[in-house]
Amino acid sequence: AFETTHAILKPERLSQVKIPILLLRAGNDTIVEKEGIFTAGHYFANVERILIADSKHQTYLDHDKALKPYVQKLIQFIRSI
């Protein structure tokens, strides 16, 4: 799994992804490195980066203050494609 992840995350592979990408990052994530998720996003051709500041790792299971903006951004993104 680690080898596959490293292979997929190579910039030349990420830059081949042309579909719209919504990249959501939890502001209080203690599992995923804060910079890592957005760094990968720099290589996508069509990416929107969103920070949900009050959220933890699993935003979809979080409290209303984090969940509302998360769901709103998802709906907005889906409607835009």
All heavy atoms as an XYZ file, in Angstrom:
657
protein
N       0.827     -1.188      0.000
C       0.000      0.000      0.000
C       0.876      1.258      0.000
O       0.566      2.219     -0.697
C      -0.923     -0.003      1.203
N       1.964      1.242      0.788
C       2.832      2.415      0.835
C       3.506      2.659     -0.507
O       3.624      3.803     -0.944
C       3.892      2.261      1.937
C       3.340      2.412      3.317
C       3.370      1.352      4.204
C       2.771      3.608      3.729
C       2.864      1.482      5.483
C       2.260      3.753      5.011
C       2.301      2.684      5.894
N       3.939      1.592     -1.172
C       4.569      1.741     -2.484
C       3.588      2.320     -3.492
O       3.947      3.190     -4.283
C       5.104      0.390     -2.971
C       6.324     -0.082     -2.221
C       6.794     -1.449     -2.704
O       6.514     -1.826     -3.850
O       7.457     -2.150     -1.904
N       2.357      1.848     -3.461
C       1.335      2.355     -4.384
C       1.049      3.820     -4.108
O       0.944      4.627     -5.035
C       0.039      1.528     -4.258
O       0.348      0.167     -4.549
C      -1.024      2.020     -5.204
N       0.927      4.174     -2.836
C       0.672      5.567     -2.477
C       1.786      6.473     -2.978
O       1.529      7.528     -3.567
C       0.528      5.716     -0.943
O      -0.575      4.914     -0.522
C       0.301      7.163     -0.550
N       3.031      6.077     -2.777
C       4.157      6.888     -3.243
C       4.180      6.986     -4.763
O       4.501      8.039     -5.307
C       5.481      6.335     -2.712
C       5.650      6.553     -1.249
N       5.812      7.799     -0.685
C       5.653      5.688     -0.209
C       5.925      7.696      0.616
N       5.820      6.419      0.942
N       3.807      5.923     -5.446
C       3.769      5.943     -6.910
C       2.674      6.875     -7.416
O       2.874      7.632     -8.367
C       3.553      4.536     -7.449
N       1.523      6.829     -6.777
C       0.395      7.666     -7.200
C       0.674      9.137     -6.939
O       0.270     10.000     -7.719
C      -0.895      7.234     -6.459
C      -1.334      5.859     -6.943
C      -2.010      8.244     -6.633
C      -2.432      5.240     -6.099
N       1.362      9.450     -5.849
C       1.575     10.835     -5.450
C       2.748     11.517     -6.145
O       3.112     12.641     -5.798
C       1.746     10.929     -3.927
C       0.489     10.588     -3.133
C       0.776     10.628     -1.642
C      -0.658     11.519     -3.497
N       3.304     10.896     -7.150
C       4.374     11.539     -7.913
C       3.765     12.694     -8.710
O       2.696     12.547     -9.316
C       5.043     10.546     -8.850
C       5.877      9.523     -8.123
C       6.597      8.612     -9.076
C       7.471      7.643     -8.289
N       8.211      6.745     -9.162
N       4.425     13.856     -8.706
C       3.868     15.024     -9.408
C       3.487     14.767    -10.860
O       2.458     15.252    -11.320
C       4.999     16.053     -9.311
C       5.723     15.684     -8.061
C       5.650     14.176     -8.002
N       4.283     13.999    -11.570
C       3.963     13.740    -12.981
C       2.677     12.931    -13.142
O       1.974     13.051    -14.140
C       5.126     13.058    -13.712
C       5.542     11.705    -13.160
C       6.583     11.764    -12.052
O       6.843     12.845    -11.498
O       7.144     10.700    -11.730
N       2.340     12.123    -12.161
C       1.079     11.365    -12.204
C      -0.092     12.243    -11.784
O      -1.154     12.206    -12.388
C       1.177     10.123    -11.330
C       2.222      9.151    -11.851
C       1.762      7.735    -11.731
N       2.653      6.849    -12.452
C       3.348      5.889    -11.894
N       3.263      5.671    -10.599
N       4.123      5.115    -12.614
N       0.097     13.023    -10.733
C      -0.977     13.902    -10.270
C      -1.359     14.913    -11.343
O      -2.528     15.243    -11.509
C      -0.557     14.630     -8.993
C      -0.356     13.768     -7.756
C       0.169     14.614     -6.605
C      -1.640     13.069     -7.366
N      -0.390     15.406    -12.089
C      -0.666     16.413    -13.118
C      -1.476     15.844    -14.284
O      -2.038     16.600    -15.073
C       0.628     17.025    -13.629
O       1.407     16.051    -14.292
N      -1.570     14.532    -14.385
C      -2.366     13.909    -15.445
C      -3.855     13.872    -15.119
O      -4.671     13.624    -15.992
C      -1.869     12.490    -15.711
C      -0.479     12.436    -16.289
C       0.042     11.019    -16.425
O      -0.615     10.052    -16.066
N       1.246     10.899    -16.957
N      -4.208     14.129    -13.882
C      -5.616     14.122    -13.466
C      -6.255     15.421    -13.942
O      -5.863     16.508    -13.523
C      -5.746     13.990    -11.925
C      -7.196     14.062    -11.507
C      -5.096     12.701    -11.455
N      -7.231     15.318    -14.824
C      -7.848     16.502    -15.428
C      -9.253     16.793    -14.896
O      -9.786     17.864    -15.128
C      -7.924     16.334    -16.952
C      -6.586     16.033    -17.607
C      -5.590     17.143    -17.402
C      -4.288     16.824    -18.112
N      -3.141     17.476    -17.593
N      -9.853     15.845    -14.205
C     -11.209     16.059    -13.700
C     -11.186     17.068    -12.542
O     -10.153     17.243    -11.899
C     -11.865     14.742    -13.215
C     -11.057     14.138    -12.056
C     -12.015     13.754    -14.359
C     -11.744     12.975    -11.367
N     -12.300     17.746    -12.281
C     -12.339     18.667    -11.136
C     -12.135     17.920     -9.821
O     -12.704     16.855     -9.599
C     -13.748     19.255    -11.197
C     -14.220     19.017    -12.581
C     -13.542     17.760    -13.042
N     -11.304     18.495     -8.959
C     -10.989     17.901     -7.665
C     -11.370     18.898     -6.570
O     -11.001     20.071     -6.648
C      -9.477     17.601     -7.540
C      -8.975     16.702     -8.650
C      -9.129     17.060     -6.152
C      -9.364     15.266     -8.526
N     -12.088     18.422     -5.564
C     -12.358     19.228     -4.377
C     -11.501     18.656     -3.269
O     -11.665     17.506     -2.860
C     -13.843     19.168     -3.997
C     -14.236     19.944     -2.741
C     -13.932     21.431     -2.905
C     -15.708     19.729     -2.435
N     -10.575     19.446     -2.782
C      -9.626     19.007     -1.771
C      -9.963     19.703     -0.457
O      -9.746     20.898     -0.303
C      -8.216     19.365     -2.224
C      -7.044     18.747     -1.529
C      -7.131     17.226     -1.523
C      -5.769     19.179     -2.203
N     -10.542     18.943      0.453
C     -10.950     19.480      1.751
C      -9.930     19.093      2.808
O      -9.488     17.942      2.857
C     -12.320     18.928      2.138
C     -13.462     19.371      1.232
C     -14.627     18.427      1.339
C     -13.889     20.771      1.588
N      -9.572     20.050      3.628
C      -8.611     19.788      4.698
C      -9.206     20.204      6.036
O      -9.785     21.277      6.164
C      -7.328     20.559      4.471
C      -6.258     20.137      5.464
C      -5.090     21.048      5.354
N      -5.412     22.244      6.132
C      -4.510     22.978      6.753
N      -3.252     22.688      6.670
N      -4.858     24.035      7.434
N      -9.068     19.348      7.007
C      -9.533     19.645      8.357
C      -8.475     20.463      9.085
O      -7.306     20.086      9.115
C      -9.814     18.355      9.112
N      -8.893     21.571      9.667
C      -7.957     22.464     10.344
C      -7.336     21.889     11.602
O      -6.218     22.244     11.964
N      -8.049     20.978     12.274
C      -7.542     20.381     13.512
C      -7.240     18.894     13.348
O      -7.401     18.115     14.281
C      -8.564     20.580     14.646
C      -8.748     22.028     14.989
O      -7.802     22.796     14.969
N      -9.968     22.419     15.281
N      -6.800     18.509     12.173
C      -6.495     17.106     11.890
C      -5.212     16.696     12.603
O      -4.185     17.359     12.477
C      -6.340     16.897     10.389
C      -6.454     15.453      9.972
O      -6.124     14.560     10.784
O      -6.888     15.199      8.841
N      -5.270     15.612     13.352
C      -4.075     15.096     14.015
C      -3.574     13.804     13.363
O      -2.613     13.200     13.828
C      -4.356     14.827     15.514
O      -5.440     13.911     15.626
C      -4.686     16.107     16.243
N      -4.216     13.401     12.269
C      -3.860     12.162     11.565
C      -3.052     12.477     10.306
O      -2.002     11.892     10.065
C      -5.128     11.365     11.174
C      -6.049     11.135     12.361
C      -4.754     10.073     10.472
C      -5.546     10.192     13.414
N      -3.557     13.388      9.485
C      -2.916     13.747      8.220
C      -2.160     15.053      8.408
O      -2.692     16.005      8.981
C      -3.976     13.912      7.099
C      -3.337     14.376      5.808
C      -4.729     12.608      6.891
N      -0.924     15.095      7.919
C      -0.130     16.316      8.025
C      -0.824     17.455      7.280
O      -1.263     17.292      6.145
C       1.263     16.103      7.445
C       2.127     15.183      8.279
C       3.516     15.049      7.708
O       3.982     15.966      6.997
O       4.136     14.013      7.972
N      -0.890     18.602      7.917
C      -1.614     19.740      7.359
C      -1.080     20.164      5.997
O      -1.848     20.445      5.090
C      -1.572     20.913      8.337
C      -2.307     20.632      9.616
C      -2.187     21.768     10.600
C      -2.915     21.396     11.881
N      -2.829     22.419     12.898
N       0.211     20.221      5.844
C       0.787     20.681      4.585
C       0.693     19.627      3.491
O       0.567     19.945      2.327
C       2.255     21.086      4.787
C       2.447     22.280      5.694
C       2.258     21.964      7.176
O       2.449     20.800      7.594
O       1.889     22.879      7.917
N       0.759     18.366      3.863
C       0.811     17.280      2.891
C      -0.357     17.235      1.935
O      -0.173     17.100      0.735
N      -1.563     17.345      2.454
C      -2.743     17.220      1.599
C      -2.832     18.365      0.592
O      -3.149     18.160     -0.558
C      -4.043     17.083      2.435
C      -5.222     16.690      1.566
C      -4.346     18.336      3.224
C      -5.284     15.256      1.227
N      -2.515     19.579      1.003
C      -2.566     20.702      0.069
C      -1.375     20.701     -0.880
O      -1.480     21.159     -2.005
C      -2.654     22.026      0.814
C      -4.059     22.406      1.229
C      -4.278     23.548      1.965
C      -5.162     21.635      0.890
C      -5.563     23.923      2.362
C      -6.443     21.981      1.276
C      -6.639     23.131      2.009
N      -0.240     20.156     -0.444
C       0.923     20.075     -1.329
C       0.606     19.217     -2.540
O       0.910     19.586     -3.674
C       2.141     19.499     -0.580
O       2.429     20.355      0.516
C       3.346     19.397     -1.478
N      -0.035     18.088     -2.334
C      -0.431     17.231     -3.453
C      -1.354     17.979     -4.400
O      -1.285     17.815     -5.618
C      -1.108     15.963     -2.932
N      -2.196     18.829     -3.860
C      -3.146     19.583     -4.680
C      -2.505     20.551     -5.648
O      -3.112     20.922     -6.645
N      -1.271     20.959     -5.390
C      -0.587     21.883     -6.298
C      -0.379     21.288     -7.683
O      -0.217     22.016     -8.658
C       0.770     22.311     -5.724
C       0.660     23.204     -4.537
N       0.170     24.490     -4.589
C       0.962     22.979     -3.239
C       0.179     25.019     -3.387
N       0.652     24.120     -2.544
N      -0.374     19.985     -7.772
C      -0.071     19.324     -9.038
C      -1.304     19.006     -9.867
O      -1.184     18.675    -11.040
C       0.739     18.050     -8.785
C       2.036     18.344     -8.074
C       2.185     18.084     -6.718
C       3.102     18.908     -8.760
C       3.369     18.379     -6.057
C       4.291     19.207     -8.112
C       4.413     18.940     -6.767
O       5.591     19.236     -6.119
N      -2.477     19.076     -9.277
C      -3.705     18.815    -10.039
C      -3.984     19.992    -10.972
O      -3.789     21.153    -10.608
C      -4.906     18.611     -9.114
C      -4.861     17.351     -8.306
C      -4.944     17.395     -6.929
C      -4.752     16.118     -8.919
C      -4.918     16.239     -6.161
C      -4.714     14.945     -8.169
C      -4.797     15.016     -6.795
N      -4.493     19.676    -12.153
C      -4.788     20.721    -13.135
C      -6.031     21.521    -12.762
O      -6.133     22.702    -13.071
C      -4.970     20.076    -14.514
N      -6.991     20.893    -12.098
C      -8.276     21.535    -11.824
C      -8.686     21.229    -10.384
O      -9.463     20.316    -10.136
C      -9.316     21.016    -12.831
C     -10.609     21.774    -12.768
O     -10.752     22.763    -12.065
N     -11.586     21.304    -13.521
N      -8.168     22.005     -9.432
C      -8.395     21.705     -8.017
C      -8.913     22.931     -7.274
O      -8.506     24.054     -7.555
C      -7.110     21.173     -7.339
C      -6.024     22.217     -7.337
C      -7.392     20.690     -5.933
N      -9.823     22.696     -6.356
C     -10.284     23.728     -5.430
C      -9.914     23.255     -4.029
O     -10.303     22.169     -3.613
C     -11.793     23.924     -5.544
C     -12.323     24.989     -4.617
C     -13.820     25.198     -4.722
O     -14.462     24.576     -5.582
O     -14.346     25.986     -3.920
N      -9.153     24.077     -3.313
C      -8.705     23.730     -1.959
C      -9.574     24.448     -0.933
O      -9.726     25.657     -0.994
C      -7.249     24.135     -1.763
C      -6.283     23.373     -2.601
C      -4.892     24.001     -2.478
N      -4.043     23.613     -3.570
C      -4.022     24.192     -4.761
N      -4.795     25.205     -5.019
N      -3.216     23.761     -5.700
N     -10.109     23.711      0.015
C     -10.968     24.267      1.061
C     -10.434     23.828      2.421
O     -10.169     22.645      2.637
C     -12.426     23.778      0.913
C     -12.988     24.099     -0.471
C     -13.305     24.334      2.023
C     -13.183     25.550     -0.758
N     -10.314     24.773      3.326
C      -9.930     24.479      4.699
C     -11.172     24.600      5.570
O     -11.838     25.628      5.572
C      -8.867     25.474      5.184
C      -8.524     25.421      6.672
C      -7.858     24.097      7.013
C      -7.649     26.587      7.051
N     -11.504     23.539      6.287
C     -12.584     23.568      7.275
C     -11.882     23.725      8.626
O     -11.456     22.749      9.248
C     -13.456     22.290      7.227
C     -13.953     22.008      5.801
C     -14.603     22.398      8.220
C     -14.924     23.014      5.242
N     -11.744     24.961      9.064
C     -10.877     25.298     10.191
C     -11.240     24.596     11.495
O     -10.360     24.188     12.247
C     -10.868     26.813     10.395
N     -12.507     24.446     11.784
C     -12.937     23.892     13.077
C     -13.117     22.381     13.056
O     -13.722     21.826     13.968
C     -14.255     24.545     13.513
C     -14.076     26.018     13.806
O     -13.038     26.375     14.382
O     -14.967     26.807     13.459
N     -12.609     21.722     12.039
C     -12.864     20.301     11.869
C     -11.688     19.438     12.291
O     -10.536     19.837     12.228
C     -13.191     20.019     10.403
O     -13.400     18.650     10.210
N     -12.013     18.205     12.670
C     -11.000     17.193     12.958
C     -10.880     16.264     11.754
O     -11.430     16.542     10.694
C     -11.368     16.434     14.225
C     -11.342     17.330     15.460
C     -11.654     16.562     16.696
C     -11.631     17.519     17.890
N     -12.051     16.876     19.109
N     -10.209     15.145     11.903
C      -9.890     14.258     10.788
C     -11.115     13.815      9.975
O     -11.095     13.871      8.762
C      -9.123     13.033     11.292
C      -8.724     12.080     10.213
N      -7.791     12.409      9.257
C      -9.143     10.832      9.937
C      -7.648     11.390      8.432
N      -8.443     10.426      8.820
N     -12.146     13.375     10.621
C     -13.340     12.897      9.917
C     -14.421     13.975      9.973
O     -15.357     13.905     10.753
C     -13.840     11.588     10.522
C     -12.854     10.459     10.318
C     -13.311      9.185     10.998
O     -13.705      9.192     12.152
N     -13.239      8.087     10.270
N     -14.307     14.944      9.089
C     -15.203     16.098      9.099
C     -16.662     15.689      8.999
O     -17.521     16.272      9.645
C     -14.848     17.059      7.954
O     -13.462     17.403      8.066
C     -15.678     18.320      8.005
N     -16.953     14.670      8.220
C     -18.340     14.231      8.035
C     -18.965     13.679      9.310
O     -20.173     13.492      9.388
C     -18.454     13.205      6.896
C     -17.570     11.995      7.080
C     -18.017     10.871      7.754
C     -16.271     11.993      6.590
C     -17.200      9.772      7.941
C     -15.442     10.896      6.762
C     -15.922      9.799      7.441
O     -15.102      8.711      7.624
N     -18.146     13.419     10.334
C     -18.652     12.951     11.625
C     -18.515     14.025     12.704
O     -18.717     13.754     13.883
C     -17.886     11.702     12.077
C     -18.035     10.470     11.212
C     -17.138      9.347     11.725
C     -19.481     10.007     11.160
N     -18.169     15.230     12.301
C     -17.852     16.288     13.246
C     -19.104     17.024     13.714
O     -20.227     16.714     13.303
C     -16.889     17.282     12.585
C     -15.807     17.751     13.531
O     -16.093     17.892     14.730
O     -14.687     17.972     13.055
N     -18.930     18.024     14.559
C     -20.026     18.827     15.096
C     -20.555     19.788     14.028
O     -19.925     20.001     12.993
C     -19.554     19.583     16.336
C     -18.320     20.416     16.080
N     -18.367     21.661     15.545
C     -17.007     20.129     16.270
C     -17.144     22.143     15.406
N     -16.298     21.225     15.846
N     -21.701     20.387     14.280
C     -22.370     21.237     13.293
C     -21.507     22.393     12.791
O     -21.567     22.737     11.613
C     -23.674     21.804     13.854
C     -24.795     20.782     13.849
O     -24.619     19.696     13.260
O     -25.862     21.066     14.433
N     -20.706     22.984     13.649
C     -19.878     24.127     13.255
C     -18.922     23.760     12.117
O     -18.635     24.572     11.255
C     -19.099     24.647     14.461
C     -18.391     25.946     14.216
C     -17.752     26.468     15.491
C     -17.051     27.780     15.239
N     -16.401     28.298     16.423
N     -18.449     22.542     12.093
C     -17.563     22.067     11.021
C     -18.350     21.389      9.917
O     -18.008     21.496      8.741
C     -16.528     21.103     11.580
N     -19.403     20.686     10.272
C     -20.155     19.897      9.301
C     -20.916     20.762      8.301
O     -20.962     20.440      7.112
C     -21.119     18.953     10.029
C     -21.829     17.917      9.179
C     -20.827     17.028      8.474
C     -22.776     17.090     10.027
N     -21.495     21.853      8.752
C     -22.276     22.710      7.849
C     -21.440     23.242      6.683
O     -21.843     23.089      5.530
C     -22.938     23.849      8.617
C     -24.184     23.433      9.333
C     -24.856     24.626      9.987
C     -26.155     24.209     10.647
N     -26.860     25.364     11.208
N     -20.290     23.875      6.923
C     -19.510     24.353      5.778
C     -19.009     23.213      4.890
O     -18.905     23.371      3.672
C     -18.345     25.128      6.396
C     -18.371     24.850      7.840
C     -19.693     24.281      8.186
N     -18.734     22.077      5.481
C     -18.289     20.903      4.725
C     -19.373     20.473      3.736
O     -19.119     20.325      2.538
C     -17.953     19.786      5.712
C     -17.650     18.440      5.115
C     -16.401     18.173      4.576
C     -18.599     17.425      5.110
C     -16.095     16.929      4.053
C     -18.305     16.181      4.587
C     -17.061     15.938      4.054
O     -16.778     14.704      3.535
N     -20.589     20.303      4.223
C     -21.703     19.864      3.372
C     -22.029     20.932      2.330
O     -22.268     20.621      1.159
C     -22.943     19.500      4.218
C     -24.156     19.261      3.344
C     -22.650     18.284      5.087
N     -22.001     22.194      2.719
C     -22.276     23.276      1.770
C     -21.263     23.282      0.633
O     -21.629     23.444     -0.533
C     -22.281     24.626      2.487
C     -23.483     24.823      3.387
C     -23.374     26.060      4.260
O     -22.292     26.607      4.487
N     -24.510     26.494      4.788
N     -19.998     23.104      0.954
C     -18.955     23.077     -0.082
C     -19.123     21.863     -0.995
O     -18.929     21.965     -2.206
C     -17.557     23.067      0.543
C     -17.184     24.357      1.185
C     -17.068     25.453      0.153
C     -16.649     26.758      0.793
N     -16.602     27.860     -0.167
N     -19.468     20.719     -0.428
C     -19.693     19.525     -1.246
C     -20.832     19.741     -2.234
O     -20.715     19.436     -3.425
C     -20.008     18.314     -0.366
C     -18.843     17.653      0.334
C     -19.346     16.544      1.255
C     -17.859     17.090     -0.667
N     -21.947     20.260     -1.752
C     -23.110     20.499     -2.618
C     -22.761     21.520     -3.694
O     -23.082     21.319     -4.874
C     -24.320     20.940     -1.777
C     -24.811     19.766     -0.911
C     -25.443     21.464     -2.671
C     -25.840     20.140      0.132
N     -22.105     22.588     -3.311
C     -21.702     23.617     -4.268
C     -20.789     23.027     -5.348
O     -20.947     23.303     -6.534
C     -20.998     24.740     -3.523
C     -20.537     25.886     -4.389
C     -19.773     26.917     -3.561
O     -19.227     26.620     -2.501
N     -19.748     28.137     -4.044
N     -19.852     22.207     -4.946
C     -18.911     21.589     -5.885
C     -19.640     20.652     -6.840
O     -19.433     20.692     -8.057
C     -17.819     20.840     -5.131
C     -16.839     20.139     -6.025
C     -15.865     20.854     -6.684
C     -16.891     18.764     -6.190
C     -14.951     20.220     -7.509
C     -15.990     18.117     -7.008
C     -15.011     18.841     -7.671
N     -20.503     19.808     -6.311
C     -21.241     18.850     -7.142
C     -22.115     19.593     -8.164
O     -22.167     19.207     -9.333
C     -22.084     17.906     -6.272
C     -21.150     16.978     -5.499
C     -23.085     17.122     -7.099
C     -21.827     16.200     -4.375
N     -22.746     20.648     -7.750
C     -23.583     21.427     -8.671
C     -22.764     22.120     -9.755
O     -23.270     22.390    -10.828
C     -24.396     22.453     -7.891
C     -25.524     21.832     -7.123
C     -26.351     22.884     -6.411
N     -27.502     22.261     -5.765
C     -28.170     22.774     -4.783
N     -27.831     23.964     -4.300
N     -29.183     22.140     -4.249
N     -21.509     22.401     -9.472
C     -20.673     23.122    -10.427
C     -20.092     22.235    -11.539
O     -19.607     22.745    -12.538
C     -19.529     23.829     -9.697
O     -18.549     22.901     -9.268
N     -20.134     20.910    -11.328
C     -19.538     20.042    -12.362
C     -20.578     19.396    -13.242
O     -21.720     19.471    -13.053
C     -18.634     18.960    -11.762
C     -19.366     18.142    -10.690
C     -17.397     19.582    -11.187
C     -18.530     16.993    -10.143
